[in-house]
Amino acid sequence: MSEQPVAPGFSTAELRVLLDCIAAPGVVLVGELANPLDRRLAQDIVQAIAGMTVEVQRAQFRWPQTQTGDATPAAARNAYRGFLRGQVERASARLLLMLGAEAAALTDDESNFGDVVLLALPDARALRADPVAKKRLWLSVSPLVHS
């Protein structure tokens, strides 16, 4: 029985994941935020949705989490699902933004977050480089923003 690949770019033999999470009341954003410009863009997105005066919370999802134990892709998916659920609950999120393919790679059909709207978005670098992508992002989230 052969294992299916976890996601493009991830090897099942050496699965390593590092994703940043920025959350504020009502919204959680998860993605690979490799540099300060990516982190600033992600924070700006979260604050545009939650309100500019809210304090954002930061967290990271790392895999593998320990050097021992179950390091299979299934365990990674379960741990990621648990991490996301915890972040969504803490932020009372109604919106979960997956910034880039890496953020969505470990989700599957079993990743159910209740009434939370889940949006898959381009990665931060693509958003920063393409004003049209930023406009599409805003048009997709603006109906969910409280005025």
N, CA, C and O atoms as a GROMACS GRO file, in nm:
protein
  588
    1MET      N    1   0.085  -0.118   0.000
    1MET     CA    2   0.000   0.000   0.000
    1MET      C    3   0.090   0.124   0.000
    1MET      O    4   0.172   0.140   0.090
    2SER      N    5   0.075   0.209  -0.098
    2SER     CA    6   0.157   0.329  -0.105
    2SER      C    7   0.081   0.447  -0.048
    2SER      O    8  -0.040   0.460  -0.066
    3GLU      N    9   0.155   0.534   0.023
    3GLU     CA   10   0.092   0.653   0.080
    3GLU      C   11   0.076   0.758  -0.028
    3GLU      O   12   0.161   0.772  -0.116
    4GLN      N   13  -0.034   0.830  -0.020
    4GLN     CA   14  -0.053   0.940  -0.112
    4GLN      C   15   0.028   1.059  -0.063
    4GLN      O   16   0.046   1.077   0.057
    5PRO      N   17   0.078   1.140  -0.157
    5PRO     CA   18   0.154   1.258  -0.114
    5PRO      C   19   0.067   1.349  -0.028
    5PRO      O   20  -0.054   1.360  -0.050
    6VAL      N   21   0.129   1.413   0.070
    6VAL     CA   22   0.056   1.504   0.158
    6VAL      C   23   0.010   1.625   0.081
    6VAL      O   24  -0.105   1.667   0.093
    7ALA      N   25   0.099   1.682   0.003
    7ALA     CA   26   0.067   1.801  -0.076
    7ALA      C   27   0.184   1.830  -0.167
    7ALA      O   28   0.294   1.779  -0.144
    8PRO      N   29   0.162   1.910  -0.268
    8PRO     CA   30   0.275   1.946  -0.354
    8PRO      C   31   0.386   2.009  -0.271
    8PRO      O   32   0.362   2.095  -0.186
    9GLY      N   33   0.507   1.965  -0.296
    9GLY     CA   34   0.621   2.022  -0.225
    9GLY      C   35   0.654   1.955  -0.093
    9GLY      O   36   0.758   1.983  -0.034
   10PHE      N   37   0.566   1.866  -0.044
   10PHE     CA   38   0.593   1.798   0.081
   10PHE      C   39   0.626   1.652   0.053
   10PHE      O   40   0.550   1.583  -0.016
   11SER      N   41   0.736   1.604   0.105
   11SER     CA   42   0.773   1.464   0.095
   11SER      C   43   0.721   1.393   0.219
   11SER      O   44   0.736   1.444   0.330
   12THR      N   45   0.660   1.276   0.201
   12THR     CA   46   0.607   1.205   0.318
   12THR      C   47   0.720   1.152   0.405
   12THR      O   48   0.700   1.130   0.524
   13ALA      N   49   0.840   1.132   0.348
   13ALA     CA   50   0.952   1.082   0.427
   13ALA      C   51   1.009   1.190   0.518
   13ALA      O   52   1.056   1.160   0.627
   14GLU      N   53   1.006   1.313   0.475
   14GLU     CA   54   1.068   1.422   0.550
   14GLU      C   55   0.971   1.539   0.558
   14GLU      O   56   1.002   1.648   0.511
   15LEU      N   57   0.857   1.517   0.618
   15LEU     CA   58   0.755   1.620   0.628
   15LEU      C   59   0.797   1.723   0.733
   15LEU      O   60   0.807   1.693   0.852
   16ARG      N   61   0.820   1.843   0.687
   16ARG     CA   62   0.855   1.955   0.774
   16ARG      C   63   0.763   2.071   0.738
   16ARG      O   64   0.752   2.109   0.622
   17VAL      N   65   0.697   2.124   0.839
   17VAL     CA   66   0.602   2.233   0.817
   17VAL      C   67   0.626   2.340   0.922
   17VAL      O   68   0.644   2.310   1.040
   18LEU      N   69   0.628   2.465   0.879
   18LEU     CA   70   0.632   2.578   0.970
   18LEU      C   71   0.537   2.683   0.914
   18LEU      O   72   0.564   2.744   0.810
   19LEU      N   73   0.426   2.703   0.982
   19LEU     CA   74   0.325   2.798   0.939
   19LEU      C   75   0.299   2.898   1.051
   19LEU      O   76   0.295   2.863   1.169
   20ASP      N   77   0.283   3.023   1.012
   20ASP     CA   78   0.251   3.129   1.107
   20ASP      C   79   0.100   3.148   1.112
   20ASP      O   80   0.030   3.128   1.012
   21CYS      N   81   0.052   3.187   1.227
   21CYS     CA   82  -0.090   3.212   1.247
   21CYS      C   83  -0.104   3.351   1.310
   21CYS      O   84  -0.038   3.383   1.409
   22ILE      N   85  -0.190   3.430   1.251
   22ILE     CA   86  -0.224   3.561   1.307
   22ILE      C   87  -0.375   3.562   1.326
   22ILE      O   88  -0.451   3.534   1.233
   23ALA      N   89  -0.417   3.592   1.447
   23ALA     CA   90  -0.560   3.587   1.480
   23ALA      C   91  -0.602   3.712   1.554
   23ALA      O   92  -0.524   3.774   1.626
   24ALA      N   93  -0.728   3.745   1.535
   24ALA     CA   94  -0.793   3.854   1.606
   24ALA      C   95  -0.939   3.813   1.619
   24ALA      O   96  -0.983   3.720   1.550
   25PRO      N   97  -1.015   3.880   1.704
   25PRO     CA   98  -1.155   3.840   1.718
   25PRO      C   99  -1.226   3.830   1.583
   25PRO      O  100  -1.236   3.927   1.509
   26GLY      N  101  -1.276   3.709   1.554
   26GLY     CA  102  -1.353   3.686   1.434
   26GLY      C  103  -1.277   3.633   1.315
   26GLY      O  104  -1.338   3.586   1.218
   27VAL      N  105  -1.143   3.637   1.318
   27VAL     CA  106  -1.066   3.596   1.201
   27VAL      C  107  -0.934   3.529   1.240
   27VAL      O  108  -0.866   3.572   1.334
   28VAL      N  109  -0.899   3.424   1.165
   28VAL     CA  110  -0.771   3.355   1.180
   28VAL      C  111  -0.710   3.344   1.042
   28VAL      O  112  -0.776   3.304   0.947
   29LEU      N  113  -0.582   3.380   1.031
   29LEU     CA  114  -0.508   3.368   0.906
   29LEU      C  115  -0.388   3.278   0.931
   29LEU      O  116  -0.314   3.299   1.028
   30VAL      N  117  -0.369   3.178   0.845
   30VAL     CA  118  -0.257   3.086   0.857
   30VAL      C  119  -0.184   3.083   0.724
   30VAL      O  120  -0.246   3.074   0.618
   31GLY      N  121  -0.050   3.089   0.729
   31GLY     CA  122   0.029   3.081   0.607
   31GLY      C  123   0.177   3.081   0.636
   31GLY      O  124   0.220   3.102   0.749
   32GLU      N  125   0.253   3.058   0.532
   32GLU     CA  126   0.397   3.065   0.542
   32GLU      C  127   0.437   3.210   0.522
   32GLU      O  128   0.432   3.263   0.411
   33LEU      N  129   0.477   3.274   0.631
   33LEU     CA  130   0.511   3.417   0.630
   33LEU      C  131   0.662   3.428   0.647
   33LEU      O  132   0.713   3.444   0.758
   34ALA      N  133   0.732   3.419   0.535
   34ALA     CA  134   0.876   3.402   0.536
   34ALA      C  135   0.957   3.526   0.569
   34ALA      O  136   1.072   3.516   0.610
   35ASN      N  137   0.898   3.644   0.553
   35ASN     CA  138   0.976   3.765   0.577
   35ASN      C  139   0.887   3.873   0.639
   35ASN      O  140   0.766   3.856   0.646
   36PRO      N  141   0.947   3.982   0.684
   36PRO     CA  142   0.868   4.088   0.750
   36PRO      C  143   0.758   4.146   0.662
   36PRO      O  144   0.652   4.183   0.713
   37LEU      N  145   0.779   4.155   0.532
   37LEU     CA  146   0.674   4.208   0.444
   37LEU      C  147   0.553   4.115   0.439
   37LEU      O  148   0.439   4.161   0.437
   38ASP      N  149   0.579   3.984   0.438
   38ASP     CA  150   0.469   3.886   0.440
   38ASP      C  151   0.392   3.896   0.572
   38ASP      O  152   0.269   3.894   0.573
   39ARG      N  153   0.467   3.906   0.682
   39ARG     CA  154   0.401   3.916   0.814
   39ARG      C  155   0.320   4.044   0.824
   39ARG      O  156   0.211   4.043   0.882
   40ARG      N  157   0.371   4.153   0.771
   40ARG     CA  158   0.299   4.282   0.775
   40ARG      C  159   0.171   4.274   0.692
   40ARG      O  160   0.066   4.322   0.734
   41LEU      N  161   0.180   4.213   0.573
   41LEU     CA  162   0.061   4.198   0.489
   41LEU      C  163  -0.044   4.114   0.560
   41LEU      O  164  -0.162   4.149   0.560
   42ALA      N  165  -0.002   4.003   0.620
   42ALA     CA  166  -0.096   3.917   0.691
   42ALA      C  167  -0.162   3.991   0.807
   42ALA      O  168  -0.284   3.980   0.826
   43GLN      N  169  -0.084   4.066   0.883
   43GLN     CA  170  -0.141   4.144   0.993
   43GLN      C  171  -0.238   4.250   0.940
   43GLN      O  172  -0.344   4.271   0.998
   44ASP      N  173  -0.202   4.316   0.831
   44ASP     CA  174  -0.291   4.416   0.772
   44ASP      C  175  -0.423   4.354   0.728
   44ASP      O  176  -0.529   4.414   0.746
   45ILE      N  177  -0.418   4.234   0.671
   45ILE     CA  178  -0.540   4.165   0.628
   45ILE      C  179  -0.628   4.136   0.748
   45ILE      O  180  -0.748   4.162   0.746
   46VAL      N  181  -0.568   4.080   0.854
   46VAL     CA  182  -0.644   4.046   0.974
   46VAL      C  183  -0.704   4.172   1.036
   46VAL      O  184  -0.821   4.172   1.075
   47GLN      N  185  -0.628   4.279   1.046
   47GLN     CA  186  -0.680   4.401   1.106
   47GLN      C  187  -0.784   4.469   1.017
   47GLN      O  188  -0.876   4.533   1.068
   48ALA      N  189  -0.773   4.457   0.887
   48ALA     CA  190  -0.875   4.513   0.798
   48ALA      C  191  -1.008   4.443   0.819
   48ALA      O  192  -1.114   4.503   0.804
   49ILE      N  193  -1.002   4.316   0.854
   49ILE     CA  194  -1.125   4.239   0.876
   49ILE      C  195  -1.177   4.258   1.018
   49ILE      O  196  -1.296   4.281   1.038
   50ALA      N  197  -1.087   4.248   1.117
   50ALA     CA  198  -1.130   4.252   1.257
   50ALA      C  199  -1.140   4.393   1.313
   50ALA      O  200  -1.212   4.416   1.410
   51GLY      N  201  -1.071   4.487   1.252
   51GLY     CA  202  -1.069   4.625   1.303
   51GLY      C  203  -0.927   4.666   1.333
   51GLY      O  204  -0.849   4.588   1.388
   52MET      N  205  -0.893   4.786   1.297
   52MET     CA  206  -0.755   4.831   1.310
   52MET      C  207  -0.708   4.845   1.455
   52MET      O  208  -0.588   4.846   1.481
   53THR      N  209  -0.800   4.855   1.548
   53THR     CA  210  -0.759   4.875   1.687
   53THR      C  211  -0.747   4.745   1.766
   53THR      O  212  -0.705   4.747   1.881
   54VAL      N  213  -0.782   4.632   1.705
   54VAL     CA  214  -0.773   4.506   1.778
   54VAL      C  215  -0.629   4.463   1.793
   54VAL      O  216  -0.543   4.494   1.710
   55GLU      N  217  -0.604   4.391   1.899
   55GLU     CA  218  -0.471   4.335   1.921
   55GLU      C  219  -0.467   4.197   1.857
   55GLU      O  220  -0.555   4.114   1.882
   56VAL      N  221  -0.368   4.172   1.775
   56VAL     CA  222  -0.357   4.043   1.710
   56VAL      C  223  -0.276   3.948   1.797
   56VAL      O  224  -0.188   3.989   1.872
   57GLN      N  225  -0.307   3.821   1.785
   57GLN     CA  226  -0.235   3.715   1.854
   57GLN      C  227  -0.157   3.636   1.750
   57GLN      O  228  -0.206   3.612   1.640
   58ARG      N  229  -0.036   3.596   1.785
   58ARG     CA  230   0.047   3.520   1.693
   58ARG      C  231   0.076   3.382   1.752
   58ARG      O  232   0.092   3.366   1.873
   59ALA      N  233   0.083   3.284   1.664
   59ALA     CA  234   0.120   3.148   1.702
   59ALA      C  235   0.188   3.084   1.582
   59ALA      O  236   0.186   3.139   1.472
   60GLN      N  237   0.248   2.967   1.603
   60GLN     CA  238   0.308   2.892   1.493
   60GLN      C  239   0.270   2.746   1.503
   60GLN      O  240   0.256   2.691   1.612
   61PHE      N  241   0.254   2.685   1.387
   61PHE     CA  242   0.238   2.540   1.379
   61PHE      C  243   0.366   2.484   1.321
   61PHE      O  244   0.408   2.521   1.211
   62ARG      N  245   0.429   2.395   1.397
   62ARG     CA  246   0.553   2.330   1.352
   62ARG      C  247   0.531   2.180   1.345
   62ARG      O  248   0.468   2.120   1.433
   63TRP      N  249   0.583   2.120   1.241
   63TRP     CA  250   0.579   1.975   1.229
   63TRP      C  251   0.713   1.927   1.177
   63TRP      O  252   0.764   1.986   1.081
   64PRO      N  253   0.772   1.826   1.233
   64PRO     CA  254   0.720   1.748   1.344
   64PRO      C  255   0.727   1.826   1.475
   64PRO      O  256   0.810   1.915   1.492
   65GLN      N  257   0.638   1.790   1.565
   65GLN     CA  258   0.630   1.864   1.691
   65GLN      C  259   0.733   1.815   1.792
   65GLN      O  260   0.779   1.892   1.877
   66THR      N  261   0.769   1.690   1.784
   66THR     CA  262   0.871   1.635   1.873
   66THR      C  263   0.960   1.541   1.792
   66THR      O  264   0.927   1.505   1.679
   67GLN      N  265   1.069   1.504   1.848
   67GLN     CA  266   1.161   1.412   1.780
   67GLN      C  267   1.116   1.267   1.791
   67GLN      O  268   1.162   1.182   1.715
   68THR      N  269   1.028   1.238   1.884
   68THR     CA  270   0.980   1.101   1.900
   68THR      C  271   0.830   1.099   1.877
   68THR      O  272   0.765   1.204   1.874
   69GLY      N  273   0.778   0.982   1.861
   69GLY     CA  274   0.634   0.970   1.843
   69GLY      C  275   0.597   0.952   1.697
   69GLY      O  276   0.682   0.927   1.612
   70ASP      N  277   0.470   0.965   1.670
   70ASP     CA  278   0.414   0.943   1.537
   70ASP      C  279   0.443   1.062   1.448
   70ASP      O  280   0.392   1.172   1.473
   71ALA      N  281   0.522   1.044   1.344
   71ALA     CA  282   0.557   1.152   1.252
   71ALA      C  283   0.495   1.131   1.114
   71ALA      O  284   0.543   1.187   1.015
   72THR      N  285   0.390   1.050   1.107
   72THR     CA  286   0.328   1.020   0.978
   72THR      C  287   0.249   1.140   0.927
   72THR      O  288   0.212   1.228   1.004
   73PRO      N  289   0.222   1.143   0.796
   73PRO     CA  290   0.137   1.249   0.742
   73PRO      C  291  -0.002   1.253   0.807
   73PRO      O  292  -0.058   1.361   0.825
   74ALA      N  293  -0.056   1.138   0.842
   74ALA     CA  294  -0.188   1.135   0.908
   74ALA      C  295  -0.180   1.204   1.044
   74ALA      O  296  -0.271   1.278   1.082
   75ALA      N  297  -0.071   1.181   1.117
   75ALA     CA  298  -0.053   1.247   1.246
   75ALA      C  299  -0.036   1.397   1.227
   75ALA      O  300  -0.087   1.476   1.306
   76ALA      N  301   0.035   1.437   1.121
   76ALA     CA  302   0.052   1.580   1.092
   76ALA      C  303  -0.082   1.644   1.062
   76ALA      O  304  -0.111   1.753   1.112
   77ARG      N  305  -0.166   1.579   0.982
   77ARG     CA  306  -0.299   1.633   0.951
   77ARG      C  307  -0.383   1.647   1.078
   77ARG      O  308  -0.449   1.749   1.098
   78ASN      N  309  -0.379   1.545   1.164
   78ASN     CA  310  -0.456   1.550   1.289
   78ASN      C  311  -0.408   1.663   1.379
   78ASN      O  312  -0.488   1.736   1.437
   79ALA      N  313  -0.276   1.678   1.391
   79ALA     CA  314  -0.221   1.785   1.474
   79ALA      C  315  -0.257   1.923   1.418
   79ALA      O  316  -0.291   2.014   1.493
   80TYR      N  317  -0.250   1.937   1.287
   80TYR     CA  318  -0.282   2.065   1.223
   80TYR      C  319  -0.430   2.098   1.241
   80TYR      O  320  -0.466   2.212   1.271
   81ARG      N  321  -0.514   1.998   1.223
   81ARG     CA  322  -0.658   2.018   1.244
   81ARG      C  323  -0.685   2.064   1.387
   81ARG      O  324  -0.764   2.156   1.409
   82GLY      N  325  -0.619   2.002   1.484
   82GLY     CA  326  -0.635   2.042   1.624
   82GLY      C  327  -0.584   2.182   1.650
   82GLY      O  328  -0.647   2.259   1.722
   83PHE      N  329  -0.471   2.216   1.590
   83PHE     CA  330  -0.416   2.352   1.603
   83PHE      C  331  -0.515   2.453   1.548
   83PHE      O  332  -0.545   2.553   1.614
   84LEU      N  333  -0.566   2.429   1.427
   84LEU     CA  334  -0.661   2.523   1.366
   84LEU      C  335  -0.788   2.537   1.449
   84LEU      O  336  -0.837   2.648   1.470
   85ARG      N  337  -0.840   2.424   1.496
   85ARG     CA  338  -0.961   2.431   1.582
   85ARG      C  339  -0.936   2.517   1.704
   85ARG      O  340  -1.020   2.599   1.741
   86GLY      N  341  -0.821   2.499   1.767
   86GLY     CA  342  -0.788   2.578   1.885
   86GLY      C  343  -0.779   2.726   1.854
   86GLY      O  344  -0.829   2.809   1.930
   87GLN      N  345  -0.716   2.760   1.743
   87GLN     CA  346  -0.704   2.901   1.704
   87GLN      C  347  -0.840   2.961   1.672
   87GLN      O  348  -0.870   3.074   1.711
   88VAL      N  349  -0.922   2.886   1.601
   88VAL     CA  350  -1.058   2.932   1.565
   88VAL      C  351  -1.141   2.954   1.692
   88VAL      O  352  -1.211   3.055   1.703
   89GLU      N  353  -1.133   2.861   1.787
   89GLU     CA  354  -1.209   2.876   1.912
   89GLU      C  355  -1.161   2.996   1.993
   89GLU      O  356  -1.243   3.074   2.042
   90ARG      N  357  -1.030   3.012   2.008
   90ARG     CA  358  -0.976   3.124   2.086
   90ARG      C  359  -1.016   3.259   2.027
   90ARG      O  360  -1.041   3.354   2.102
   91ALA      N  361  -1.022   3.267   1.896
   91ALA     CA  362  -1.056   3.394   1.830
   91ALA      C  363  -1.205   3.409   1.804
   91ALA      O  364  -1.249   3.510   1.749
   92SER      N  365  -1.284   3.308   1.843
   92SER     CA  366  -1.427   3.307   1.807
   92SER      C  367  -1.442   3.342   1.659
   92SER      O  368  -1.524   3.424   1.620
   93ALA      N  369  -1.359   3.276   1.578
   93ALA     CA  370  -1.349   3.311   1.436
   93ALA      C  371  -1.471   3.265   1.358
   93ALA      O  372  -1.526   3.157   1.379
   94ARG      N  373  -1.510   3.351   1.268
   94ARG     CA  374  -1.613   3.315   1.169
   94ARG      C  375  -1.550   3.303   1.032
   94ARG      O  376  -1.615   3.265   0.935
   95LEU      N  377  -1.419   3.337   1.024
   95LEU     CA  378  -1.346   3.336   0.899
   95LEU      C  379  -1.205   3.279   0.922
   95LEU      O  380  -1.132   3.325   1.009
   96LEU      N  381  -1.170   3.178   0.841
   96LEU     CA  382  -1.037   3.116   0.847
   96LEU      C  383  -0.975   3.133   0.709
   96LEU      O  384  -1.025   3.079   0.610
   97LEU      N  385  -0.865   3.207   0.704
   97LEU     CA  386  -0.796   3.235   0.578
   97LEU      C  387  -0.672   3.149   0.569
   97LEU      O  388  -0.586   3.152   0.657
   98MET      N  389  -0.661   3.072   0.462
   98MET     CA  390  -0.544   2.989   0.434
   98MET      C  391  -0.462   3.061   0.329
   98MET      O  392  -0.499   3.064   0.212
   99LEU      N  393  -0.352   3.119   0.370
   99LEU     CA  394  -0.267   3.199   0.282
   99LEU      C  395  -0.160   3.110   0.219
   99LEU      O  396  -0.061   3.077   0.284
  100GLY      N  397  -0.180   3.070   0.095
  100GLY     CA  398  -0.085   2.986   0.023
  100GLY      C  399  -0.117   2.838   0.031
  100GLY      O  400  -0.189   2.792   0.120
  101ALA      N  401  -0.061   2.764  -0.063
  101ALA     CA  402  -0.085   2.620  -0.072
  101ALA      C  403  -0.036   2.545   0.051
  101ALA      O  404  -0.096   2.444   0.090
  102GLU      N  405   0.072   2.592   0.113
  102GLU     CA  406   0.126   2.524   0.230
  102GLU      C  407   0.025   2.523   0.345
  102GLU      O  408   0.016   2.424   0.418
  103ALA      N  409  -0.051   2.630   0.360
  103ALA     CA  410  -0.148   2.638   0.469
  103ALA      C  411  -0.265   2.542   0.448
  103ALA      O  412  -0.323   2.492   0.544
  104ALA      N  413  -0.300   2.517   0.323
  104ALA     CA  414  -0.412   2.427   0.293
  104ALA      C  415  -0.368   2.283   0.273
  104ALA      O  416  -0.452   2.194   0.265
  105ALA      N  417  -0.237   2.259   0.264
  105ALA     CA  418  -0.185   2.128   0.228
  105ALA      C  419  -0.226   2.017   0.325
  105ALA      O  420  -0.248   1.903   0.282
  106LEU      N  421  -0.235   2.048   0.451
  106LEU     CA  422  -0.265   1.944   0.549
  106LEU      C  423  -0.413   1.935   0.584
  106LEU      O  424  -0.452   1.856   0.670
  107THR      N  425  -0.496   2.014   0.519
  107THR     CA  426  -0.640   2.003   0.542
  107THR      C  427  -0.695   1.897   0.448
  107THR      O  428  -0.638   1.869   0.343
  108ASP      N  429  -0.806   1.840   0.487
  108ASP     CA  430  -0.870   1.738   0.405
  108ASP      C  431  -1.020   1.746   0.428
  108ASP      O  432  -1.070   1.838   0.493
  109ASP      N  433  -1.092   1.650   0.373
  109ASP     CA  434  -1.238   1.651   0.385
  109ASP      C  435  -1.286   1.638   0.530
  109ASP      O  436  -1.399   1.676   0.562
  110GLU      N  437  -1.200   1.586   0.617
  110GLU     CA  438  -1.237   1.572   0.758
  110GLU      C  439  -1.212   1.701   0.836
  110GLU      O  440  -1.248   1.709   0.954
  111SER      N  441  -1.154   1.801   0.774
  111SER     CA  442  -1.126   1.928   0.841
  111SER      C  443  -1.253   2.012   0.844
  111SER      O  444  -1.276   2.095   0.756
  112ASN      N  445  -1.333   1.989   0.944
  112ASN     CA  446  -1.461   2.058   0.957
  112ASN      C  447  -1.450   2.158   1.072
  112ASN      O  448  -1.419   2.122   1.185
  113PHE      N  449  -1.477   2.283   1.040
  113PHE     CA  450  -1.467   2.388   1.141
  113PHE      C  451  -1.602   2.451   1.168
  113PHE      O  452  -1.610   2.569   1.203
  114GLY      N  453  -1.709   2.374   1.151
  114GLY     CA  454  -1.842   2.423   1.182
  114GLY      C  455  -1.888   2.530   1.086
  114GLY      O  456  -1.880   2.514   0.965
  115ASP      N  457  -1.936   2.641   1.142
  115ASP     CA  458  -1.990   2.750   1.061
  115ASP      C  459  -1.883   2.847   1.012
  115ASP      O  460  -1.915   2.951   0.954
  116VAL      N  461  -1.758   2.815   1.034
  116VAL     CA  462  -1.649   2.904   0.994
  116VAL      C  463  -1.634   2.900   0.842
  116VAL      O  464  -1.630   2.792   0.782
  117VAL      N  465  -1.624   3.017   0.780
  117VAL     CA  466  -1.599   3.027   0.637
  117VAL      C  467  -1.449   3.010   0.616
  117VAL      O  468  -1.369   3.083   0.674
  118LEU      N  469  -1.411   2.914   0.532
  118LEU     CA  470  -1.272   2.887   0.503
  118LEU      C  471  -1.242   2.936   0.361
  118LEU      O  472  -1.308   2.895   0.265
  119LEU      N  473  -1.144   3.024   0.348
  119LEU     CA  474  -1.104   3.076   0.217
  119LEU      C  475  -0.958   3.042   0.191
  119LEU      O  476  -0.871   3.071   0.273
  120ALA      N  477  -0.932   2.980   0.076
  120ALA     CA  478  -0.796   2.953   0.032
  120ALA      C  479  -0.751   3.070  -0.055
  120ALA      O  480  -0.821   3.109  -0.150
  121LEU      N  481  -0.636   3.126  -0.023
  121LEU     CA  482  -0.586   3.246  -0.090
  121LEU      C  483  -0.447   3.221  -0.146
  121LEU      O  484  -0.380   3.125  -0.106
  122PRO      N  485  -0.403   3.305  -0.239
  122PRO     CA  486  -0.265   3.294  -0.286
  122PRO      C  487  -0.168   3.319  -0.170
  122PRO      O  488  -0.207   3.374  -0.067
  123ASP      N  489  -0.043   3.280  -0.188
  123ASP     CA  490   0.054   3.305  -0.081
  123ASP      C  491   0.083   3.455  -0.071
  123ASP      O  492   0.047   3.533  -0.159
  124ALA      N  493   0.148   3.492   0.037
  124ALA     CA  494   0.172   3.634   0.066
  124ALA      C  495   0.254   3.702  -0.043
  124ALA      O  496   0.225   3.816  -0.081
  125ARG      N  497   0.354   3.634  -0.093
  125ARG     CA  498   0.438   3.694  -0.198
  125ARG      C  499   0.354   3.726  -0.322
  125ARG      O  500   0.368   3.834  -0.380
  126ALA      N  501   0.266   3.635  -0.362
  126ALA     CA  502   0.180   3.657  -0.479
  126ALA      C  503   0.084   3.773  -0.453
  126ALA      O  504   0.059   3.855  -0.542
  127LEU      N  505   0.030   3.781  -0.332
  127LEU     CA  506  -0.061   3.892  -0.300
  127LEU      C  507   0.012   4.026  -0.304
  127LEU      O  508  -0.040   4.125  -0.355
  128ARG      N  509   0.132   4.028  -0.248
  128ARG     CA  510   0.208   4.153  -0.248
  128ARG      C  511   0.242   4.198  -0.390
  128ARG      O  512   0.248   4.318  -0.417
  129ALA      N  513   0.263   4.103  -0.481
  129ALA     CA  514   0.306   4.136  -0.617
  129ALA      C  515   0.191   4.169  -0.711
  129ALA      O  516   0.213   4.225  -0.819
  130ASP      N  517   0.067   4.134  -0.672
  130ASP     CA  518  -0.044   4.146  -0.766
  130ASP      C  519  -0.160   4.224  -0.706
  130ASP      O  520  -0.236   4.169  -0.627
  131PRO      N  521  -0.176   4.351  -0.743
  131PRO     CA  522  -0.287   4.431  -0.690
  131PRO      C  523  -0.424   4.371  -0.723
  131PRO      O  524  -0.519   4.389  -0.647
  132VAL      N  525  -0.435   4.301  -0.835
  132VAL     CA  526  -0.562   4.239  -0.872
  132VAL      C  527  -0.595   4.126  -0.773
  132VAL      O  528  -0.711   4.107  -0.737
  133ALA      N  529  -0.494   4.051  -0.731
  133ALA     CA  530  -0.516   3.945  -0.632
  133ALA      C  531  -0.562   4.004  -0.499
  133ALA      O  532  -0.649   3.947  -0.432
  134LYS      N  533  -0.503   4.118  -0.459
  134LYS     CA  534  -0.546   4.185  -0.336
  134LYS      C  535  -0.692   4.230  -0.348
  134LYS      O  536  -0.768   4.217  -0.252
  135LYS      N  537  -0.730   4.281  -0.464
  135LYS     CA  538  -0.868   4.325  -0.485
  135LYS      C  539  -0.962   4.206  -0.476
  135LYS      O  540  -1.068   4.215  -0.413
  136ARG      N  541  -0.925   4.093  -0.538
  136ARG     CA  542  -1.010   3.972  -0.530
  136ARG      C  543  -1.024   3.927  -0.385
  136ARG      O  544  -1.132   3.888  -0.342
  137LEU      N  545  -0.913   3.932  -0.310
  137LEU     CA  546  -0.918   3.896  -0.168
  137LEU      C  547  -1.018   3.984  -0.096
  137LEU      O  548  -1.106   3.934  -0.025
  138TRP      N  549  -1.006   4.115  -0.112
  138TRP     CA  550  -1.096   4.206  -0.041
  138TRP      C  551  -1.241   4.184  -0.083
  138TRP      O  552  -1.330   4.187   0.002
  139LEU      N  553  -1.266   4.163  -0.210
  139LEU     CA  554  -1.403   4.140  -0.256
  139LEU      C  555  -1.460   4.010  -0.196
  139LEU      O  556  -1.581   4.001  -0.171
  140SER      N  557  -1.376   3.911  -0.174
  140SER     CA  558  -1.424   3.785  -0.116
  140SER      C  559  -1.451   3.796   0.034
  140SER      O  560  -1.539   3.727   0.086
  141VAL      N  561  -1.376   3.882   0.105
  141VAL     CA  562  -1.395   3.891   0.250
  141VAL      C  563  -1.484   4.009   0.292
  141VAL      O  564  -1.541   4.006   0.401
  142SER      N  565  -1.496   4.111   0.210
  142SER     CA  566  -1.570   4.230   0.252
  142SER      C  567  -1.714   4.203   0.293
  142SER      O  568  -1.763   4.270   0.384
  143PRO      N  569  -1.786   4.108   0.230
  143PRO     CA  570  -1.922   4.082   0.279
  143PRO      C  571  -1.924   4.022   0.421
  143PRO      O  572  -2.027   4.024   0.488
  144LEU      N  573  -1.810   3.969   0.465
  144LEU     CA  574  -1.804   3.905   0.597
  144LEU      C  575  -1.757   4.000   0.706
  144LEU      O  576  -1.757   3.964   0.823
  145VAL      N  577  -1.717   4.122   0.668
  145VAL     CA  578  -1.665   4.219   0.762
  145VAL      C  579  -1.779   4.297   0.823
  145VAL      O  580  -1.868   4.344   0.753
  146HIS      N  581  -1.775   4.310   0.957
  146HIS     CA  582  -1.876   4.394   1.023
  146HIS      C  583  -1.848   4.540   0.998
  146HIS      O  584  -1.734   4.585   1.013
  147SER      N  585  -1.948   4.615   0.962
  147SER     CA  586  -1.926   4.759   0.940
  147SER      C  587  -1.937   4.834   1.071
  147SER      O  588  -1.922   4.956   1.074
   0.00000   0.00000   0.00000
